[in-house]
Amino acid sequence: MKLEPASAVDDVQRELAALERNAVRLRYFLPAIPTGLIQTPEYMRCVMTRASGAADMDVEQVIARKLERQAVLDDLDKRFEFLLTESAIRWQLCEAAVMAGQIEHLVSLSYRPNVDLKVLPLTGRFSEVPFNTFTLYDTSLATLEVFTGRVVLRDASAIARYDRIFDSLAERAGVGEMGRQMLAGWAECF
């Protein structure tokens, strides 16, 4: 396990783009916020201007890099699994119209043939405690996001454990039409 300190925002976007470009199966567990890969520009702008360290970055440049990265979703040879908690979707970080637009964007993404969007309701009972955001890149790499940087796991047994945690949580998620109905209901609240 290695903690990589937070680096320059542009460097982070390039690193993430390379990881996404080289992996075939990408699995994202998102307990607090959707990843930039599935955010609308308005949501990105709102969240980024509220983040600690926002004064040290060119928000518009980061948004442009994140939007460039989103093109990877068009690669039908890749499989994307996004597992979001209800809190990640409903935590009102932006004005109501932006929140509704973000949720509607998630619904539209759920129709893509290479995207599997799963939603964990707050009312579910879980055997695993969803501590932090993590991403699995195939079976060769896992990253965990923390405030001060990113933990990178390359050990096969650690990656396999996170894969099992993902599966355990995903079993209790709303998927397909059920997930879209949950999202639509939450969008109406905004």
C-alpha positions as CSV (number, residue, x, y, z in Angstrom):
1,M,0.0,0.0,0.0
2,K,1.3,3.4,-0.9
3,L,-0.1,6.8,-0.2
4,E,0.5,9.1,-3.1
5,P,0.3,12.8,-2.0
6,A,-2.2,15.0,-3.8
7,S,-0.3,16.4,-6.8
8,A,-1.1,19.2,-9.3
9,V,-4.7,19.0,-10.5
10,D,-3.6,18.7,-14.1
11,D,-1.3,15.8,-13.3
12,V,-4.1,14.0,-11.5
13,Q,-6.4,14.4,-14.5
14,R,-3.7,13.0,-16.8
15,E,-3.0,10.0,-14.4
16,L,-6.7,9.2,-14.2
17,A,-7.1,9.4,-18.0
18,A,-4.3,7.0,-18.4
19,L,-5.7,4.5,-15.9
20,E,-9.2,4.8,-17.6
21,R,-7.7,4.4,-21.0
22,N,-5.7,1.3,-20.1
23,A,-8.3,-0.6,-18.1
24,V,-11.2,-2.7,-19.6
25,R,-13.3,-3.1,-16.5
26,L,-13.6,-0.1,-14.2
27,R,-15.6,-0.3,-10.9
28,Y,-16.2,2.8,-8.9
29,F,-17.7,2.8,-5.3
30,L,-18.9,6.3,-4.6
31,P,-20.3,6.9,-1.1
32,A,-20.0,10.7,-0.9
33,I,-20.0,12.2,-4.4
34,P,-20.2,11.1,-8.1
35,T,-16.8,10.8,-9.7
36,G,-15.9,13.4,-12.3
37,L,-16.4,10.9,-15.0
38,I,-20.1,11.1,-14.5
39,Q,-20.6,14.7,-13.4
40,T,-22.2,17.5,-15.4
41,P,-20.1,20.6,-15.9
42,E,-22.4,22.6,-13.7
43,Y,-22.1,20.1,-10.9
44,M,-18.3,20.0,-11.3
45,R,-18.1,23.8,-11.1
46,C,-20.2,23.9,-8.0
47,V,-18.4,21.1,-6.1
48,M,-14.9,22.3,-7.1
49,T,-15.5,25.9,-5.9
50,R,-16.5,24.5,-2.5
51,A,-13.5,22.1,-2.2
52,S,-10.6,22.9,0.0
53,G,-7.7,24.1,-2.2
54,A,-10.1,25.5,-4.8
55,A,-8.3,28.8,-4.7
56,D,-5.1,27.0,-5.8
57,M,-6.6,25.6,-9.0
58,D,-7.9,26.8,-12.4
59,V,-11.4,25.5,-12.0
60,E,-12.3,25.9,-15.7
61,Q,-9.1,24.1,-16.8
62,V,-9.9,21.2,-14.5
63,I,-13.5,21.0,-15.8
64,A,-12.2,20.9,-19.3
65,R,-9.8,18.0,-18.5
66,K,-12.6,16.1,-16.7
67,L,-14.9,16.6,-19.7
68,E,-12.1,15.3,-22.0
69,R,-11.8,12.2,-19.8
70,Q,-15.6,11.5,-20.2
71,A,-15.0,10.5,-23.8
72,V,-13.7,7.2,-22.5
73,L,-17.4,6.3,-21.7
74,D,-17.9,6.1,-25.5
75,D,-15.5,3.1,-25.7
76,L,-17.9,0.1,-25.9
77,D,-15.0,-2.3,-25.4
78,K,-14.8,-1.0,-21.8
79,R,-17.2,-1.9,-18.9
80,F,-18.0,0.8,-16.3
81,E,-19.7,0.0,-13.0
82,F,-20.7,2.9,-10.8
83,L,-22.0,2.1,-7.4
84,L,-23.3,5.2,-5.7
85,T,-24.9,5.6,-2.3
86,E,-28.1,7.6,-1.9
87,S,-26.0,10.1,0.0
88,A,-23.6,10.6,-2.9
89,I,-26.6,11.4,-5.1
90,R,-28.8,13.5,-2.7
91,W,-26.2,15.3,-0.7
92,Q,-27.1,18.9,-1.7
93,L,-23.8,20.4,-2.6
94,C,-25.3,22.7,-5.3
95,E,-28.5,24.6,-5.9
96,A,-31.6,22.5,-6.6
97,A,-31.6,22.9,-10.4
98,V,-28.0,21.7,-10.7
99,M,-28.7,18.7,-8.4
100,A,-31.7,17.8,-10.5
101,G,-29.7,18.1,-13.7
102,Q,-26.9,15.9,-12.2
103,I,-29.4,13.2,-11.3
104,E,-31.0,13.3,-14.7
105,H,-27.5,13.0,-16.2
106,L,-27.0,9.8,-14.1
107,V,-30.3,8.4,-15.4
108,S,-29.2,9.0,-19.1
109,L,-25.8,7.4,-18.4
110,S,-27.6,4.3,-17.1
111,Y,-29.0,3.6,-20.6
112,R,-25.5,3.2,-22.1
113,P,-24.7,-0.4,-23.0
114,N,-21.3,-0.3,-21.3
115,V,-22.4,1.4,-18.1
116,D,-23.9,-0.3,-15.1
117,L,-25.2,2.3,-12.6
118,K,-26.2,0.9,-9.2
119,V,-27.8,2.9,-6.4
120,L,-27.6,2.0,-2.7
121,P,-30.5,3.4,-0.7
122,L,-30.1,4.6,2.8
123,T,-32.7,2.2,4.0
124,G,-30.6,-0.9,3.0
125,R,-28.8,-3.1,5.5
126,F,-25.2,-3.8,4.6
127,S,-22.6,-6.3,5.8
128,E,-19.8,-4.0,4.8
129,V,-19.3,-0.4,6.1
130,P,-18.8,1.9,3.2
131,F,-15.8,3.9,4.5
132,N,-14.4,5.6,1.5
133,T,-14.4,6.0,-2.3
134,F,-12.4,3.4,-4.2
135,T,-11.9,2.4,-7.8
136,L,-10.9,-0.9,-9.3
137,Y,-9.0,-1.0,-12.6
138,D,-9.4,-4.5,-13.9
139,T,-7.8,-6.8,-11.3
140,S,-4.4,-5.1,-11.3
141,L,-4.9,-1.9,-9.4
142,A,-7.2,-0.3,-6.8
143,T,-7.2,3.3,-5.7
144,L,-8.7,4.8,-2.5
145,E,-9.4,8.5,-2.3
146,V,-8.5,10.3,1.0
147,F,-8.2,14.0,1.8
148,T,-4.5,14.1,1.5
149,G,-4.0,12.0,-1.6
150,R,-4.7,8.6,-3.1
151,V,-3.8,5.2,-1.7
152,V,-2.7,2.9,-4.5
153,L,-3.0,-0.9,-4.1
154,R,-1.3,-3.3,-6.4
155,D,-1.3,-6.4,-4.1
156,A,-3.6,-9.0,-5.7
157,S,-5.1,-10.1,-2.3
158,A,-5.9,-6.5,-1.4
159,I,-7.5,-5.8,-4.8
160,A,-9.5,-9.0,-4.5
161,R,-10.8,-7.9,-1.1
162,Y,-12.0,-4.6,-2.6
163,D,-13.6,-6.5,-5.4
164,R,-15.5,-8.7,-2.9
165,I,-16.6,-5.5,-0.9
166,F,-17.9,-4.0,-4.2
167,D,-19.8,-7.2,-5.0
168,S,-21.3,-7.4,-1.5
169,L,-22.5,-3.8,-1.6
170,A,-23.7,-4.1,-5.2
171,E,-26.0,-7.0,-4.3
172,R,-28.2,-4.6,-2.3
173,A,-28.3,-1.9,-4.9
174,G,-31.1,-0.7,-7.2
175,V,-30.2,-1.4,-10.8
176,G,-31.7,-0.9,-14.2
177,E,-35.3,0.4,-14.1
178,M,-35.5,0.1,-10.3
179,G,-32.4,2.3,-10.0
180,R,-33.7,4.8,-12.6
181,Q,-37.0,5.1,-10.7
182,M,-35.1,5.8,-7.4
183,L,-33.1,8.5,-9.2
184,A,-36.1,10.1,-10.8
185,G,-37.8,10.3,-7.5
186,W,-34.8,12.0,-5.9
187,A,-34.6,14.4,-8.9
188,E,-38.2,15.4,-8.3
189,C,-37.3,16.4,-4.7
190,F,-35.0,19.1,-6.2
